[in-house]
Amino acid sequence: MESLVFDSDDLQVTEDFLSRAYARMRIGSGSPGASRARIQRDTMPSVSVDELDLNFEMSYSVTPLGKICLCMVHEGTIQDHVLPGVRDNFGPGDLVMFAPPHLSYAGRICSARYNITMLDPRLLDQVAATGAEAPQEPVRLTGHRPHSPAAAEHLRQTIVYLRDHVLADPAVREQPLVASTSSQMLAASVLAAFPNTADTDDSAQDRTDARSTTLRRAVAFIDDHADQPLTVADIAAAAHVTVRALQYAFRRHLDTTPLAYLRRARLAHAHRELRAAQPSGDVTVGDIAARWGFAHPGRFAALYRDAYGTSPSRTLHG
């Protein structure tokens, strides 16, 4: 997990950096005398978030990234973006997928300030796996634009939250549970935003498997492993059912989701740790919250108050 800042007005140096940071590419400037590039990158396992500011016109031609690459435009335009079957232009407010992980693409950056968020495509399988075993075909995104403005806005908010409240604080992003929870949240938001191949319909077998014994196995696994990075697929495999059957069991018997129950279990651990901590020691509410996967102190405090009727700081200080 790391952060880096790049600032250069040398086009060749910028091309070398972009080739290392993304994939092999060729760039060319159409703005004589202007080639200033500023880039900040923050990373955690399987995810990176970059803010780029290029004050010149730049053409690009990029080899396949092997990752899902999302682009959110703040200012300026990206024109003549081309990949097999697609030619499009993007402007301020647009949030798009540049290309599927296995395809090359090309286009032009026109004095733009924009965000690039990249994630390992295997994260999609972790939140959309359809069985106890790994799916035969990985989940794929089938369109480069979100299917609705509301879905795009939700994904935009997720990226901003990840950038500002997880990756911005090294002490937070280095917590394994924060990294696991945040990456799954991002993958789920991507699946909710873009058309994809995931199958979300409950089958008759899923409904049959969603019995109380399934729920007990899943709850026991979550309670015993709440201190470890867990995915929905992990919990389903431990319960010997599909992800759909697991989700149906939690809806039917507890009116919640597996991840919501996992969050509640981790909240209970944080509560016990707050009660056991020495109020005069060096430990803080933020330390304990991050250790149990809660990156945002305000959200943690709200969840805690709803569950225990008091603030976490009051519990810590007795």
For each residue, the residues with C-beta under 8 A, 3 or more apart:
1: 43 44 45 170 173 174 179
2: 42 43
3: 40 41 42 43 167 170
4: 40 41
5: 38 39 40 41
6: 14 17 21 37 38 39 40 41
7: 36 37 38 39
8: 13 14 17 36 37
9: 35 36 37
10: 13 14 35
11: 14 15 27 29 35
12: 15 16
13: 8 10 16 17
14: 6 8 10 11 17 18 27 35 37
15: 11 12 18 19 25 26 27
16: 12 13 19 20
17: 6 8 13 14 20 21 37 39
18: 14 15 21 22 25 27 60
19: 15 16 22 23 24 25
20: 16 17
21: 6 17 18 39 41 50
22: 18 19 25 62 65 69 116 118
23: 19 62 63 64 65 66
24: 19 62 63
25: 15 18 19 22 60 61 62 63
26: 15 60 61
27: 11 14 15 18 58 59 60 61
28: 58 59
29: 11 32 34 35 56 57 58
30: 56 57 58 59 108
31: 34 35 55 56 57 111
32: 29
33:
34: 29 31 55 56
35: 9 10 11 14 29 31 55 56
36: 7 8 9 54 55 56
37: 6 7 8 9 14 17 52 53 54 55 56
38: 5 6 7 52 53 54
39: 5 6 7 17 21 50 51 52 53
40: 3 4 5 6 50 51
41: 3 4 5 6 21 48 49 50
42: 2 3 48 49 50 163 167 168 173
43: 1 2 3 47 48 49 167
44: 1 47 48 166 167 173 174 179 182 183
45: 1 179 183
46: 119 120 122 123 183
47: 43 44 117 118 119 120 123 162 182 183 186
48: 41 42 43 44 116 117 118
49: 41 42 43 115 116 117 159 162 163 167
50: 21 39 40 41 42 115 116 117 118
51: 39 40 113 114 115 163
52: 37 38 39 112 113 114 115 116
53: 37 38 39 113
54: 36 37 38 58 76 109 111 112 113
55: 31 34 35 36 37 111
56: 29 30 31 34 35 36 37 111
57: 29 30 31 108 109 110 111
58: 27 28 29 30 54 108 109
59: 27 28 30 106 107 108 109
60: 18 25 26 27 106 107 108 109
61: 25 26 27 104 105 106
62: 22 23 24 25 65 99 104 105 106
63: 23 24 25 104
64: 23 99 101 102 103 104
65: 22 23 62 69 98 99 101 118
66: 23 101 102 121
67: 101 118 119 120 121
68: 97 100 101 118 119 120 121 124 141 190
69: 22 65 97 98 99 101 116 117 118
70: 95 96 97 98 115 116 117 118 119 155 159 190
71: 78 90 94 95 96 97 98 114 115 116
72: 94 95 114 115 117 156 159
73: 76 77 78 90 91 92 93 94 95 112 113 114
74: 92 112 113 114 115
75: 92 112 113 114
76: 54 73 91 92 109 110 111 112 113 114
77: 73 89 90 91 110 112
78: 71 73 81 89 90 91 107 108 109 110 112 114
79: 89 90 107 108 110
80: 87 89 106 107 108
81: 78 86 87 88 89 90 98 105 106 107
82: 86 87 105 106 107
83: 86 98 99 100 103 104 105 106 144
84: 103
85:
86: 81 82 83 144
87: 80 81 82
88: 81 96 144 145
89: 77 78 79 80 81
90: 71 73 77 78 79 81 94 96
91: 73 76 77 78 94
92: 73 74 75 76
93: 73
94: 71 72 73 90 91
95: 70 71 72 73 146 152 155 156 193
96: 70 71 88 90 144 145 146
97: 68 69 70 71 100 141 143 144 145 194
98: 65 69 70 71 81 83 105 144
99: 62 64 65 69 83 103 104 105 144
100: 68 83 97 103 140 141
101: 64 65 66 67 68 69 121
102: 64 66
103: 64 83 84 99 100
104: 61 62 63 64 83 99
105: 61 62 81 82 83 98 99
106: 59 60 61 62 80 81 82 83
107: 59 60 78 79 80 81 82
108: 30 57 58 59 60 78 79 80
109: 54 57 58 59 60 76 78 112 114
110: 57 76 77 78 79
111: 31 54 55 56 57 76
112: 52 54 73 74 75 76 77 78 109
113: 51 52 53 54 73 74 75 76
114: 51 52 71 72 73 74 75 76 78 109
115: 49 50 51 52 70 71 72 74 159 163
116: 22 48 49 50 52 69 70 71
117: 47 48 49 50 69 70 72 159 162 186
118: 22 47 48 50 65 67 68 69 70
119: 46 47 67 68 70 123 183 186 187 190
120: 46 47 67 68 123
121: 66 67 68 101 124 125 138 139 140
122: 46 125 126 138
123: 46 47 119 120 126 127 183 184 186 187
124: 68 121 127 128 138 139 140 141 187 190 191 196 198
125: 121 122 128 129 134 135 138 139 233
126: 122 123 129 184 187 231 232 233
127: 123 124 184 187 188 191 231 232 233
128: 124 125 139 187 191 196 198 200 243
129: 125 126 134 135 232 233 236 243
130: 135 198 199 242 243 244
131: 134 135 236 242 243
132: 236 237 240 241 242
133: 237
134: 125 129 131
135: 125 129 130 131 138 139
136:
137: 140 197
138: 121 122 124 125 135
139: 121 124 125 128 135 191 196 197 198
140: 100 121 124 137 196 197
141: 68 97 100 124 144 190 194 195 196
142: 194 195 196 197
143: 97 147 194 195
144: 83 86 88 96 97 98 99 141 194
145: 88 96 97 194
146: 95 96 149 151 152 155 193 194
147: 143 151 193 194 195
148: 151 152
149: 146 152 153
150: 153 154
151: 146 147 148 154 155 192 193 194
152: 95 146 148 149 155 156 193
153: 149 150 156 157
154: 150 151 157 158 189 192 193
155: 70 95 146 151 152 158 159 189 190 192 193
156: 72 95 152 153 159 160
157: 153 154 160 161
158: 154 155 161 162 185 186 189
159: 49 70 72 115 117 155 156 162 163 186
160: 156 157 163 164
161: 157 158 164 165 166 296
162: 47 49 117 158 159 165 166 167 182 185 186
163: 42 49 51 115 159 160 166 167 168
164: 160 161 168
165: 161 162 168 169 172 295 296
166: 44 161 162 163 169 172 173 178 179 182 295
167: 3 42 43 44 49 162 163 173
168: 42 163 164 165
169: 165 166 172 173 295
170: 1 3 173 174
171: 174 175 287 290
172: 165 166 169 175 178 286 290 295
173: 1 42 44 166 167 169 170 178 179 182 295
174: 1 44 170 171 179
175: 171 172 178 179 290 291 293 295
176: 179 180 228 229
177: 180 181 227 228 229 266 291 292 293
178: 166 172 173 175 181 182 290 293 294 295
179: 1 44 45 166 173 174 175 176 182 183 229
180: 176 177 183 184 229 230 231 293
181: 177 178 184 185 263 293 295
182: 44 47 162 166 173 178 179 185 186 295
183: 44 45 46 47 119 123 179 180 186 187
184: 123 126 127 180 181 187 188 231 232 259
185: 158 162 181 182 188 189
186: 47 117 119 123 158 159 162 182 183 189 190
187: 119 123 124 126 127 128 183 184 190 191
188: 127 184 185 191 192
189: 154 155 158 185 186 192 193
190: 68 70 119 124 141 155 186 187 193 194
191: 124 127 128 139 187 188 194 196 198
192: 151 154 155 188 189
193: 95 146 147 151 152 154 155 189 190
194: 97 141 142 143 144 145 146 147 151 190 191
195: 141 142 143 147
196: 124 128 139 140 141 142 191
197: 137 139 140 142
198: 124 128 130 139 191
199: 130
200: 128 244
201: 244
202: 206 207 244 245 248
203: 206 207 244
204: 207 208
205: 208 209 242 245
206: 202 203 209 210 241 242 244 245 248
207: 202 203 204 210 245 248
208: 204 205 211
209: 205 206 214 241 242 245 249
210: 206 207 214 215 241 245 246 248 249 252
211: 208 214 215 249
212: 215 216 249 253
213: 216 217
214: 209 210 211 217 218 239 240 241 245 246 249
215: 210 211 212 218 219 249 250 253 254
216: 212 213 219 220
217: 213 214 220 221 238 239 240
218: 214 215 221 222 235 236 238 239 246 249 250 258
219: 215 216 222 223 261
220: 216 217 223 224
221: 217 218 224 225 235 238 239
222: 218 219 225 226 230 235 258 261 262 265
223: 219 220 226 265
224: 220 221
225: 221 222 228 230
226: 222 223 230 262 265 266 269
227: 177 269 292
228: 176 177 225
229: 176 177 179 180
230: 180 222 225 226 234 235 262
231: 126 127 180 184 234 235
232: 126 127 129 184 235 236 243 246 247 258 259
233: 125 126 127 129 236 237 243
234: 230 231 237 238
235: 218 221 222 230 231 232 238 239 246 258 262
236: 129 131 132 218 232 233 239 241 242 243 245 246 258
237: 132 133 233 234 240
238: 217 218 221 234 235
239: 214 217 218 221 235 236 246 249
240: 132 214 217 237
241: 132 206 209 210 214 236 245 246 249
242: 130 131 132 205 206 209 236 245 246
243: 128 129 130 131 232 233 236 246 247
244: 130 200 201 202 203 206 247 248
245: 202 205 206 207 209 210 214 236 241 242 248 249
246: 210 214 218 232 235 236 239 241 242 243 249 250 258
247: 232 243 244 250 251 257 258
248: 202 206 207 210 244 245 251 252
249: 209 210 211 212 214 215 218 239 241 245 246 252 253
250: 215 218 246 247 253 254 256 257 258 260 261
251: 247 248 254 255 256 257
252: 210 248 249
253: 212 215 249 250
254: 215 250 251 261
255: 251
256: 250 251 260 261 264
257: 247 250 251 260 261
258: 218 222 232 235 236 246 247 250 261 262
259: 184 232 262 263
260: 250 256 257 263 264
261: 219 222 250 254 256 257 258 264 265
262: 222 226 230 235 258 259 265 266
263: 181 259 260 266 267 293 303
264: 256 260 261 267 268 307
265: 222 223 226 261 262 268 269
266: 177 226 262 263 269 270 292 293 294
267: 263 264 270 271 292 294 303 304 307
268: 264 265 271 272 307
269: 226 227 265 266 272 273 292
270: 266 267 273 274 288 289 291 292 294 300 304 312
271: 267 268 274 275 304 307 308 312 315
272: 268 269 275 276
273: 269 270 276 277 288 291 292
274: 270 271 277 285 288 312 315 316
275: 271 272 315
276: 272 273
277: 273 274 281 283 288 316
278: 281 283
279: 316 317 318
280:
281: 277 278
282:
283: 277 278 287 288 316
284: 287 288 316
285: 274 288 289 297 300 301 312 313 316
286: 172 289 290 297
287: 171 283 284 290 291
288: 270 273 274 277 283 284 285 291 292 312 316
289: 270 285 286 292 294 295 297 300 312
290: 171 172 175 178 286 287 293 294 295
291: 175 177 270 273 287 288
292: 177 227 266 267 269 270 273 288 289
293: 175 177 178 180 181 263 266 290
294: 178 266 267 270 289 290 297 299 300 303
295: 165 166 169 172 173 175 178 181 182 289 290
296: 161 165 299 300
297: 285 286 289 294 300 301
298: 301 302
299: 294 296 302 303
300: 270 285 289 294 296 297 303 304 312
301: 285 297 298 304 305 311 312 313
302: 298 299 305 306
303: 263 267 294 299 300 306 307
304: 267 270 271 300 301 307 308 310 311 312 315
305: 301 302 308 309 310 311
306: 302 303
307: 264 267 268 271 303 304
308: 271 304 305 315
309: 305
310: 304 305 314 315
311: 301 304 305 314 315
312: 270 271 274 285 288 289 300 301 304 315 316
313: 285 301 316 317
314: 310 311 317
315: 271 274 275 304 308 310 311 312 318
316: 274 277 279 283 284 285 288 312 313
317: 279 313 314
318: 279 315
